[in-house]
Amino acid sequence: MELRLFPLHTVLFPAMPIHLQVFEPRYRQLVAECLEHATPFGVVLIREGEEVGGPAVPFEVGTSARITSVLPGSGERIHVRAVGVRRFHIVALHDDRPYPWADVEWLADAGAADEALLEQARTELALLRRLRATANGEYERDPQLPAGAGAIADRIGALADAERDEAQQVLETLDAGRRLELAMPLLRHAVKHAYAGAAEAALERWAAPGMAN
C-alpha cells in the first residue's frame, strides 16, 4: 500500500481528529493529490528533523488520516481537517517526490484486556471528559465511548495530552491489553489535572460579578 506522509510533532491515533494549517507547497500538493484520488495520507511522529523546511526522519508506525474538510486560509494557507483511521508500519520510505511517501503495511490489534481494567478505564475516561466539559463551562450528559480495549486505549492517547514519546509507545503497541495498561497512567495523570482545571474554573465563575450573595 502506498501512502503519502505528513511528518509532524504530533501522534495521531485512530478516530482522533486533527487540524492542520498547510502552507508549504509540497504539502499543499500532497493534500491536492489526496483529494483528487480520494485517498488518505499518513501522519507520522518526527524522530529527527523539523515539520517545516528540510527533511524529517519519522518513526516507523503512524496512523492514516482521512480528510474531512479543506478551507482556504490567509495567504497561501489552507485549513485541513482530518480524522485518524488505521495504524500502519512503514516498509520502505521514499524521497523522490516533493513530499515524503512510503510503502506501508496495515497493522491490526491482537490480544484482549482484563475486564476489570477495561471497566476502570471506561469509568475514568468518562470522568475525564466530564471534568473537561465542566472546566469549559459545558455539560457532557453521556460520553460516547468505544467498547474495545484497543479503541479505549486509543481514545486515552488522543485525550491525555501525554509526552510524545509516551503517546508513540501506546500507538506502537498492538496487543490491546498491553496498550490499555500503558495508557492507564496517562489517563490518571490527565484526570488529576482535569480535577484542578474544573475546580479553578468553578472558582472563577463563582468570583464573577453577580455571582456572590
DRENDO-1510 file (C-alpha; in Angstrom, 1 decimal, always signed):
<recs>
REC; n; res; u; v; w
REC; 1; MET; +0.0; +0.0; +0.0 .
REC; 2; GLU; +1.4; +3.4; -1.0 .
REC; 3; LEU; +0.8; +6.3; +1.4 .
REC; 4; ARG; +1.7; +10.0; +1.3 .
REC; 5; LEU; +3.3; +11.1; +4.6 .
REC; 6; PHE; +2.8; +14.2; +6.7 .
REC; 7; PRO; +5.6; +14.1; +9.4 .
REC; 8; LEU; +4.5; +16.1; +12.5 .
REC; 9; HIS; +5.5; +16.6; +16.1 .
REC; 10; THR; +2.1; +15.0; +16.9 .
REC; 11; VAL; +1.0; +11.5; +17.5 .
REC; 12; LEU; -2.3; +10.7; +15.7 .
REC; 13; PHE; -4.5; +7.9; +16.9 .
REC; 14; PRO; -7.4; +6.1; +15.1 .
REC; 15; ALA; -10.6; +8.1; +15.5 .
REC; 16; MET; -8.7; +11.2; +16.6 .
REC; 17; PRO; -9.5; +14.5; +14.8 .
REC; 18; ILE; -6.6; +16.7; +13.6 .
REC; 19; HIS; -6.5; +20.2; +12.3 .
REC; 20; LEU; -3.6; +21.3; +10.1 .
REC; 21; GLN; -2.6; +24.7; +8.7 .
REC; 22; VAL; -0.9; +23.8; +5.5 .
REC; 23; PHE; +1.3; +26.4; +3.7 .
REC; 24; GLU; +4.3; +24.6; +2.3 .
REC; 25; PRO; +3.9; +23.9; -1.5 .
REC; 26; ARG; +4.9; +20.3; -1.1 .
REC; 27; TYR; +2.2; +19.6; +1.5 .
REC; 28; ARG; -0.4; +21.6; -0.5 .
REC; 29; GLN; +0.4; +19.3; -3.3 .
REC; 30; LEU; +0.0; +16.3; -1.0 .
REC; 31; VAL; -3.4; +17.4; +0.1 .
REC; 32; ALA; -4.5; +18.2; -3.5 .
REC; 33; GLU; -3.5; +14.7; -4.6 .
REC; 34; CYS; -5.2; +13.0; -1.7 .
REC; 35; LEU; -8.4; +14.9; -2.6 .
REC; 36; GLU; -8.1; +14.1; -6.3 .
REC; 37; HIS; -7.6; +10.4; -5.7 .
REC; 38; ALA; -9.9; +10.1; -2.6 .
REC; 39; THR; -7.0; +8.6; -0.6 .
REC; 40; PRO; -5.8; +9.1; +3.0 .
REC; 41; PHE; -2.4; +10.4; +4.0 .
REC; 42; GLY; -0.2; +9.1; +6.8 .
REC; 43; VAL; +0.7; +11.1; +9.9 .
REC; 44; VAL; +4.0; +10.0; +11.5 .
REC; 45; LEU; +5.8; +11.4; +14.5 .
REC; 46; ILE; +9.1; +13.0; +13.7 .
REC; 47; ARG; +12.0; +11.2; +15.2 .
REC; 48; GLU; +14.6; +13.7; +13.9 .
REC; 49; GLY; +14.2; +17.0; +12.0 .
REC; 50; GLU; +11.5; +19.7; +11.8 .
REC; 51; GLU; +8.0; +20.0; +10.5 .
REC; 52; VAL; +8.8; +22.9; +8.2 .
REC; 53; GLY; +11.6; +23.2; +5.7 .
REC; 54; GLY; +14.1; +20.4; +5.5 .
REC; 55; PRO; +13.6; +16.6; +5.6 .
REC; 56; ALA; +12.4; +14.8; +8.7 .
REC; 57; VAL; +13.1; +11.2; +9.8 .
REC; 58; PRO; +9.8; +9.7; +11.1 .
REC; 59; PHE; +9.0; +6.8; +13.4 .
REC; 60; GLU; +8.0; +3.7; +11.6 .
REC; 61; VAL; +4.5; +3.4; +13.0 .
REC; 62; GLY; +1.8; +6.0; +12.2 .
REC; 63; THR; -1.8; +6.5; +11.5 .
REC; 64; SER; -3.6; +7.1; +8.3 .
REC; 65; ALA; -5.8; +10.2; +8.1 .
REC; 66; ARG; -9.0; +10.7; +6.1 .
REC; 67; ILE; -9.6; +14.4; +5.0 .
REC; 68; THR; -13.0; +15.7; +6.2 .
REC; 69; SER; -12.7; +19.3; +5.0 .
REC; 70; VAL; -10.4; +21.8; +3.4 .
REC; 71; LEU; -10.9; +25.5; +3.8 .
REC; 72; PRO; -8.9; +28.5; +2.4 .
REC; 73; GLY; -6.9; +30.5; +4.9 .
REC; 74; SER; -4.9; +33.7; +4.8 .
REC; 75; GLY; -2.3; +33.9; +2.0 .
REC; 76; GLU; -1.3; +30.5; +0.7 .
REC; 77; ARG; -2.5; +28.7; +3.8 .
REC; 78; ILE; -5.3; +26.1; +3.8 .
REC; 79; HIS; -7.0; +24.6; +6.8 .
REC; 80; VAL; -7.3; +20.8; +6.6 .
REC; 81; ARG; -9.4; +18.8; +9.0 .
REC; 82; ALA; -8.9; +15.1; +9.1 .
REC; 83; VAL; -9.6; +12.1; +11.3 .
REC; 84; GLY; -7.3; +9.2; +12.1 .
REC; 85; VAL; -8.3; +5.8; +10.7 .
REC; 86; ARG; -5.8; +2.9; +10.8 .
REC; 87; ARG; -2.3; +2.1; +12.1 .
REC; 88; PHE; +0.4; +1.4; +9.6 .
REC; 89; HIS; +4.0; +0.4; +9.6 .
REC; 90; ILE; +6.5; +1.9; +7.1 .
REC; 91; VAL; +8.0; -0.9; +4.9 .
REC; 92; ALA; +10.0; +1.4; +2.6 .
REC; 93; LEU; +10.4; +5.2; +2.8 .
REC; 94; HIS; +10.9; +7.2; -0.4 .
REC; 95; ASP; +12.1; +10.8; -1.1 .
REC; 96; ASP; +11.7; +11.1; -4.9 .
REC; 97; ARG; +8.7; +13.4; -4.7 .
REC; 98; PRO; +8.4; +16.9; -3.2 .
REC; 99; TYR; +6.7; +15.3; -0.1 .
REC; 100; PRO; +7.8; +12.0; +1.6 .
REC; 101; TRP; +5.8; +8.9; +0.9 .
REC; 102; ALA; +6.1; +5.2; +1.8 .
REC; 103; ASP; +5.1; +1.7; +1.1 .
REC; 104; VAL; +3.2; +0.6; +4.2 .
REC; 105; GLU; +1.5; -2.4; +5.7 .
REC; 106; TRP; -1.6; -2.0; +7.8 .
REC; 107; LEU; -1.5; -3.2; +11.5 .
REC; 108; ALA; -4.2; -5.0; +13.4 .
REC; 109; ASP; -4.9; -5.3; +17.1 .
REC; 110; ALA; -4.3; -8.6; +18.9 .
REC; 111; GLY; -5.0; -9.8; +22.4 .
REC; 112; ALA; -7.5; -8.7; +25.0 .
REC; 113; ALA; -7.6; -6.7; +28.2 .
REC; 114; ASP; -8.7; -7.7; +31.7 .
REC; 115; GLU; -12.4; -6.9; +32.1 .
REC; 116; ALA; -11.9; -5.1; +35.4 .
REC; 117; LEU; -9.2; -2.9; +33.9 .
REC; 118; LEU; -11.3; -2.2; +30.9 .
REC; 119; GLU; -14.3; -1.1; +33.1 .
REC; 120; GLN; -12.0; +1.1; +35.2 .
REC; 121; ALA; -10.6; +2.7; +32.0 .
REC; 122; ARG; -14.1; +3.4; +30.7 .
REC; 123; THR; -15.1; +4.9; +34.0 .
REC; 124; GLU; -12.1; +7.2; +34.3 .
REC; 125; LEU; -12.2; +8.2; +30.7 .
REC; 126; ALA; -15.8; +9.3; +31.1 .
REC; 127; LEU; -14.8; +11.2; +34.2 .
REC; 128; LEU; -12.0; +13.0; +32.3 .
REC; 129; ARG; -14.5; +14.1; +29.6 .
REC; 130; ARG; -17.0; +15.4; +32.2 .
REC; 131; LEU; -14.3; +17.3; +34.1 .
REC; 132; ARG; -13.0; +18.9; +30.9 .
REC; 133; ALA; -16.6; +19.8; +30.0 .
REC; 134; THR; -17.0; +21.4; +33.4 .
REC; 135; ALA; -13.8; +23.4; +33.0 .
REC; 136; ASN; -15.1; +24.7; +29.7 .
REC; 137; GLY; -18.5; +25.7; +31.1 .
REC; 138; GLU; -20.2; +22.8; +29.3 .
REC; 139; TYR; -22.1; +19.7; +30.4 .
REC; 140; GLU; -21.5; +16.3; +28.9 .
REC; 141; ARG; -24.6; +14.3; +29.5 .
REC; 142; ASP; -23.5; +10.8; +28.3 .
REC; 143; PRO; -19.9; +10.5; +26.9 .
REC; 144; GLN; -20.0; +8.1; +23.9 .
REC; 145; LEU; -17.1; +5.7; +24.4 .
REC; 146; PRO; -15.9; +2.8; +22.2 .
REC; 147; ALA; -16.3; -0.8; +23.5 .
REC; 148; GLY; -13.0; -2.5; +22.9 .
REC; 149; ALA; -9.8; -2.2; +24.9 .
REC; 150; GLY; -7.7; -1.1; +22.0 .
REC; 151; ALA; -10.1; +1.6; +21.0 .
REC; 152; ILE; -10.4; +2.8; +24.6 .
REC; 153; ALA; -6.6; +3.0; +24.8 .
REC; 154; ASP; -6.5; +5.0; +21.6 .
REC; 155; ARG; -9.1; +7.4; +22.9 .
REC; 156; ILE; -7.0; +7.9; +26.0 .
REC; 157; GLY; -3.9; +8.5; +23.9 .
REC; 158; ALA; -5.8; +11.1; +21.9 .
REC; 159; LEU; -7.2; +12.9; +25.0 .
REC; 160; ALA; -4.4; +12.6; +27.6 .
REC; 161; ASP; -2.0; +15.3; +26.4 .
REC; 162; ALA; +0.9; +12.9; +27.1 .
REC; 163; GLU; +4.5; +13.4; +26.1 .
REC; 164; ARG; +5.1; +12.5; +22.5 .
REC; 165; ASP; +7.3; +9.5; +23.3 .
REC; 166; GLU; +4.8; +8.1; +25.7 .
REC; 167; ALA; +2.0; +8.5; +23.2 .
REC; 168; GLN; +4.1; +6.9; +20.4 .
REC; 169; GLN; +4.7; +3.9; +22.7 .
REC; 170; VAL; +1.0; +3.5; +23.1 .
REC; 171; LEU; +0.4; +3.8; +19.4 .
REC; 172; GLU; +3.0; +1.2; +18.5 .
REC; 173; THR; +1.7; -1.4; +21.0 .
REC; 174; LEU; -0.6; -3.8; +19.0 .
REC; 175; ASP; -1.6; -6.0; +22.0 .
REC; 176; ALA; -4.8; -4.3; +23.1 .
REC; 177; GLY; -4.5; -5.4; +26.7 .
REC; 178; ARG; -0.9; -4.2; +27.0 .
REC; 179; ARG; -1.8; -0.9; +25.2 .
REC; 180; LEU; -4.5; -0.2; +27.7 .
REC; 181; GLU; -2.1; -0.9; +30.6 .
REC; 182; LEU; +0.4; +1.6; +29.1 .
REC; 183; ALA; -2.4; +4.2; +28.6 .
REC; 184; MET; -3.8; +4.0; +32.1 .
REC; 185; PRO; -1.0; +6.1; +33.8 .
REC; 186; LEU; -1.6; +8.7; +31.2 .
REC; 187; LEU; -5.3; +8.7; +31.9 .
REC; 188; ARG; -4.8; +9.0; +35.6 .
REC; 189; HIS; -2.4; +11.9; +35.1 .
REC; 190; ALA; -4.9; +13.6; +32.9 .
REC; 191; VAL; -7.7; +13.1; +35.3 .
REC; 192; LYS; -5.6; +14.7; +38.1 .
REC; 193; HIS; -5.0; +17.8; +36.1 .
REC; 194; ALA; -8.6; +17.9; +34.9 .
REC; 195; TYR; -9.8; +18.0; +38.5 .
REC; 196; ALA; -7.6; +21.0; +39.1 .
REC; 197; GLY; -8.9; +22.7; +35.9 .
REC; 198; ALA; -12.5; +22.1; +36.8 .
REC; 199; ALA; -12.0; +23.4; +40.3 .
REC; 200; GLU; -10.2; +26.5; +39.1 .
REC; 201; ALA; -13.0; +27.2; +36.5 .
REC; 202; ALA; -15.7; +26.8; +39.2 .
REC; 203; LEU; -13.9; +29.3; +41.5 .
REC; 204; GLU; -13.6; +31.8; +38.6 .
REC; 205; ARG; -17.3; +31.5; +37.8 .
REC; 206; TRP; -18.3; +32.0; +41.5 .
REC; 207; ALA; -16.0; +35.0; +41.7 .
REC; 208; ALA; -17.5; +36.7; +38.7 .
REC; 209; PRO; -19.7; +39.8; +39.2 .
REC; 210; GLY; -23.3; +39.0; +40.2 .
REC; 211; MET; -22.5; +35.5; +41.5 .
REC; 212; ALA; -21.9; +36.4; +45.2 .
REC; 213; ASN; -24.8; +37.0; +47.5 .
</recs>
